[in-house]
């Protein structure tokens, strides 16, 4: 598996994974003119906001994605997108994507990464490692350079 920075050519595959996950939950497809407009131009919606958007590939096929950008403060990176193709779950793809975002956050001197589990359709009482329950229903992970140095080793 390879994790790399997403580009505009990846957007159809990114939307396909998000749609596949939504279909599995019985939800409507992405709304590119509304709540999902960030999937129209990941460079504009993530990189321009001091963020990152990564994809996980296996044999040239995108199997997962993660997107994060500056949150409400210059110290917080807000994880906005995390999705793994249902066929690729349980193989550590999400964990590797999160490790890469934590490494990125450390390099840009963010102090924490936060995520809203409801946005990712996750059980809000069972945070993904290394996140912890935070205030207002969010999950928070402090960023420490030495803890997340392995994020670039893949």
Number of C-alpha atoms within 10 A of each C-alpha: 14 14 20 14 14 20 13 13 9 15 15 12 16 25 18 15 20 23 18 18 18 16 12 10 10 9 11 9 15 16 12 12 10 8 9 13 13 18 23 17 15 22 18 13 19 19 16 12 14 15 23 24 24 23 25 22 16 12 8 9 12 21 24 25 28 23 26 27 23 22 20 9 10 13 16 21 31 20 26 20 19 21 24 25 18 13 8 13 13 10 10 11 23 21 14 19 25 25 20 24 26 28 22 22 28 21 14 14 16 21 17 20 25 21 24 19 20 11 11 14 13 12 10 15 12 12 17 18 10 13 17 16 18 14 8 7 13 17 23 23 20 18 22 17 17 9 13 19 16 14 16 14 6 10
